Every structure is written in structure tokens, then in C-alpha cells.
């Protein structure tokens, strides 16, 4: 079906008198891309693509803004002519100063962020089948006043004035309207586990984006579970989360701050804080105090117990609160039969629903009725029992198998994974899938987070063991390849006695393995945790601030690795084995060579910081995109630097012996890039992914060999969801179930 953007693009092109080929040529896009955009085959066009098309069509500023709004899904087109497809314009004040360059930059950054947020949440709703066949009812009523601030504060009443309660009752399509009734702009949504809080938060964001004007605050969902308010300020944490999920916001904003920080400080971000209850134990009071120290408008979701425990003493300042209500039997009767096929005039759910309606007092009905009061459990019941090959839902009334509410919930949670992986064409064995997902759930429990980041998949292992694993695997590769090259081409130093390739391989394995392990350990100490993925691109100028901040730590890590390599290589040199053509004599020569190579490594890596710049501001990054970007940057950068190391080693040998040895050049030019790539496993997020997620964890059976494909497939099946640059389990209850079983 042709999308609204497709219809608008075609109208504008025809009005400009251009063919698809003309538009492609003027915009720099391919004809195939233009054709796919006009036919609706390509959904969610990137902001940069829309701007190229607008330039090629020579649109006026208001038409450009309208085109972006339609691409973002914020303005319906219908049959209206393009000149009417424009966002509402603010009134023009006579004599008002023109918009500054900085204000335009900030407005464009906010618009780009809005586009990225809306596109991601829209795709997430599709994957979770929220609208298939229609959203489950999510309703709420005003929460008890014991968890709310004074109505005078909520309604921003003048001193001495009184204010009464607001009508806050509503349902899912009305969430934006209810929020806007609250003058303070602060609303807390309370609900049991699985009651629809996250769905409501996402719908709130999409609805606000649908009516948002250019430059206005952008609602963004933040998972509160990753915040430690005792170590990180609220605004700093918000900026950090934005940088994680939208790398383009690392571009310069105001006063050397990045755009993410500038947007937060300028009030251009409306925080939607999902999961107050998911904060680590003991942090709820500190988090509430930190939120009370700000005046930012916000929406917070939480389970009632965790919030009431702290709000009873001091509620969130100026915040109203609502509480989600349970689904009714009528809701189930309206929904579940429409999720499965008919058999004549009835469905498999009809007898079950009739039992719930007609005999609510029976134990089987009471248990099932209690379980099916939340959208989470209804969704799990649908996934398991509405599928064509699924079991008859009448088994849910079997009190011998399910004698309690908890037994029913465990059944639905336990049946979900086998059900969604029932496809006979799947490449994944369901039993192995359960084992792998269980490992990921326990990994998150150990880290105390719900964010499954690919660069942290090895972080659950103790630091000492990680150093050993990384050094052993990376050093083994260098040792094997160097030994193989010696066996094939002989000693890299002409005129020297033949060497034993196996002995050299072992010495290089131990020497470089120790170097890599020490470099990794020092790097972890400097970083204070797992290496974060680089959200950068390379450029030829600028970057002094980044160079100043990162040069010394990177040089130190290189020197630490050089010490490890020098110790072992020096011992080999003293024994006369001369691994890798080490210059000098005895132990000092080997140690000096190791230190020199380590210093060169740290120097090169440090100077590379001066060429690093943030990604394009329009980059909307998912886990796979970020992984692919890091792989390209690391492989290109460290292979190139490894080549420099190889040439440097040739020159060091030439300096020591007084002449250039032609036999050493091919050997070093081959082994140098390999060492450069091995160095990347010590000091980059992609290197950690390569060693742990692609080798160690699959080798020990805890993850599949194709981890990235497995995670993406789990998202498509609704087991995981993508939240910016990380994955999360569909629900915390599912994560807890997999972790415990």
C-alpha cells in the first residue's frame, strides 16, 4: 500500500515537472531508491534522504518542514494538496530577532531526534503486534492521594490559593490529553507487573510526536534501571543515554558541550522514565530526591509498591499519579476470539471465556481470571494458545495441572519460548535457545541491569579470568601465524641460523598473550568498566579536545602491553631463539624492543583520538548498526596501524644491524597487521565482542556461534526488544523466569 509520504513525494515531483530519473539525478539518490520511496516499498526514510529530496525539489522552508513531518508520521496527507501539508506555524512577532545559527542547529537536532525516536517506537509496536487486531485496553484511575503531592503544587496554584483534584481517569488513546491536563507537566503511572506501563509510555511518546511542532521538546523513553543516582546526576545520565542511542548527538553544541547535553539543558527533551521500580535496591530514595531537585516535566512509570515505599514520606514534587486498572472478562471476550481462527461460528477460546463469564466462583475460573488481568499474561496466552498448532486453551482450566495462579503464570511464561520457536524452518533448536536465553538473563542479573549490550557480553566474567582468556586466545593467533610464516618463508633475518618455528610460535604466544592481557587489564582500570563502543567516524582535522582527553590513557595501555611482550621476548632473545627478529643482544635488547613496540602502539592509538569525530547527527543506531560501524572502524584503523608497526620493526632491525634486511620486510608486513588486529581485541568494544561473544562463549556452549543473528531473530519473534543501541527482554517477568529456570 502506498504510504502517505509516498503520495506526497509523487505529488511534489509531478508539480515540479520532474521525472523519477530527474529527481534521482538532482538529489544524488539512485533511481531505484526514488522509485521505492514513491511506491511505499521503502518505509521510514532517513532525515538526510528527505532533505536531499527537498533540496532537489526546491521546496520552501515551510514545505520542507511539512515534508519532514509527513515522513515522521506527524501530519496526515490524505488527499490534501502538498501546499496544505504543513505543520502549524507559530505567530510571527513584529520586531522579533531572527533565529540564530545555534538555535537552528538545536531545532534541527531536536527534529532529527524526534524522527529517530518515532521511527524506532513505531517499528517496535509492529514487532510486538500491539495493533493486531487492536490494542488491549489500558485504563487508569487517579491514584490514592497518599502517593501524590499537594494539588496546589500540581496545579501550580498561587501562594494562598487552593486547588481541587483533576479528572485523571482515562484510557490508552487519551494518555496525551490526560497528561496535558496536569499544569506541572509531571505524571506518575503506577501499575502491576505486566499491566501495560511500557506500552503506555511508548504510545504517549508517539502521540506527542504526532502533534509536536518544530523545535519543541522531544519525548524520549529512558529505562531507569541503568541509573545510579548516587554516582551520576540526572541530567548527565539523560545525556549519556541519548549519546548511547543517538551517536550523532556527540557533535559540538554550546560551550564545548555535546548536543545531547545541550538539548537536555535547554529543555528540548521530555523524559519518559520507564521502570522506577527497576532501580537497584536502595536507590529509590536517592532517585526520587534527584528528580525532586529538578523542575523538568516528566512522565514516570513504576510498580505501586516500590514507588509508594518512598513516596509515602515524600512524593515526587508537583506530580500527579494514576493507577492502571485490571482487564475485565468483557475485555477478554472482545479480544481473544479475534486472535485465532474460527471453526464454524466459534473459536477455541469461546468455551473458556464462557466459563469465566458464567462461573466466576469456580476455582479454575478464579485462578485463570486472576492471571488474565494484565496485558502481559493475555499476550502470552494468545501466543501459546491462539497459534494454529498451539494447545487447546481449555487446558488452562485444568486445576490438576494448574492448581494456583502461580502455576498458570509459570506455564504461560515457560510455554512462550517453545511456542515462538516452533517454526520447523528455524535454524535454532528450541532447547538450545532456552539455554542461551537463560545465560543472557543470568548475565543481566549479574550486571544488575535490563540492558543487554553486545559490548558487555563478557563483562560478567571476573577481570582476572577475562585477561587470561583474552591473552590466551589473541596470543595464540599471533603465535600460530608467526610460526607458520617462519616455517613457510624461513627466518626473517638473512644470514642467521635457522630457527625452530614451533618454539618461536610458543614464545610469541606467551609473549604477546601476556602483553595483550596486561594491556587489557590497564585499559579496564582506566575505563572503569567494559570498553564502550566507539560512536565516531574519522576526519582529518579538529578533535583536539578528544586528543587531550584520551592520549595519555591510551599511551599508558600501550606501554603496559609493551612491558609484558618485552619480558617474554627478552627471555627468548637471551636464549638465542630471536623470536620475530628481535634486535639487540640478550635480555635488555628484547625488553627494549617490547617497550618500543608498546610505546609505538600507545602513541599511534593515542594520536588516532585526534582524528575521531562524532557520527553524523542523523545517525539512528541500533545494536547491529553500532556493531557494524565499530567493526569497520577498528579493522581499518588497527590493520593500518599494524602495518606501521611492521615497518617500524623493520627499521629497528636495520638500525641495530646497520643495514636494511630485505628478508625481514615481507615477514613484518604480514605479521604486523595481524598484531594490530590482535591489539584491537585488548582495547576496543568490538575486540571484546570478537573474543568473548564470537569465540569464548560459543566455544563453551553458552551462546550460539552467530550471536548477532540470534539476537535480531529473537527481536523479530518478540522475545527481545530493541531499545536504542541495546536489547532488552520483552518483559522483566520473562527475564526473571529464564534466569531462574
Secondary structure, 3 states (H helix, E strand, C coil): CCCHHHHHHHHHHHHCCCCHHHHHHHHCCCHHHHHHHHHCCCCCCCHHHHHHHHHHHCCCHHHHHHHHHHHCCCCCCCCCCHHHCCCCCCCCCCCCCCCCHHHHHHHHHHHHHHHHHHHHHHHHHHHCCCCCCCCCCCEEEECCHHHCCCHHHHCCCCCCCCCCCCCCCEEHHHHHHHHHCCCCCEEEEECCCCCCHHHHHHHHHHHHHHHCCCCCCEEEEEEHHHCCCCCCCHHHHHHHHHHHHCHHHHCECCCCCEHHHHHHHCCCEEEEEECHHHCCCCCHHHHHHHHHCCCCCEEEEECHHHHHHHHCCCCCCCCEEEEECCCCHHHHHHHHHHHCCCECCECCCHHHHHHHHHCCCCHHHHHHHHHCCCHHHHHHHHHHHCCCCCCCHHHHHCCCCCCCHHHHHHHHHHHHHHHHCCCCCCCCCHHHHHHHHHHHHHHHHHHCCCCECHHHCCCCCCHHHHHHHHHHHHHHHHHHHHHHHHHHHCCCCCCCCCCCHHHHHHHHHHHHHHHHHHHHHHHHHHHCCCCCCCCEEECCCCCHHHHHHHHHHHHHHHHHHHHHHHHHHHHHHHCCCCHHHCCCCHHHHHHHHHHHHHHHHHHHHHHHHHHEEECCCCCCCCHHHHHHHHHHHHHHHHHHHHHHHHHHHHHHHHHHHCCCCHHHHHHHHHHHHHHHHHHHHHHCHHHHHHHHHHHHHHHCCCCCCCHHHHHHHHHHCCCEEEECCEEEECCHHHHHHHHHC
